[in-house]
């Protein structure tokens, strides 16, 4: 993964790399 640990703290989802950061699919 190319994301900081702070990223997983609030979004520990298995679909890392899709629509993360700007407007991620809150499912």
C-alpha positions as CSV (number, residue, x, y, z in Angstrom):
1,X,0.0,0.0,0.0
2,X,1.1,3.6,-0.6
3,X,-0.8,5.2,2.2
4,X,0.3,6.5,5.5
5,X,-0.7,4.8,8.8
6,X,-3.0,7.7,9.5
7,X,-5.0,6.7,6.5
8,X,-5.8,3.3,7.9
9,X,-6.8,4.8,11.2
10,X,-10.0,6.2,9.7
11,X,-10.4,4.0,6.6
12,X,-9.3,0.4,7.3
13,X,-11.2,-0.9,4.3
14,X,-10.1,-3.7,1.9
15,X,-10.7,-1.5,-1.2
16,X,-7.7,0.7,-0.7
17,X,-6.8,2.4,-4.0
18,X,-10.3,3.0,-5.5
19,X,-12.1,6.2,-4.4
20,X,-10.1,7.1,-1.3
21,X,-9.2,10.5,-0.2
22,X,-11.6,12.8,-2.0
23,X,-15.0,11.1,-2.0
24,X,-14.7,7.5,-0.9
25,X,-17.8,5.2,-1.2
26,X,-19.1,5.1,2.4
27,X,-20.6,1.6,2.2
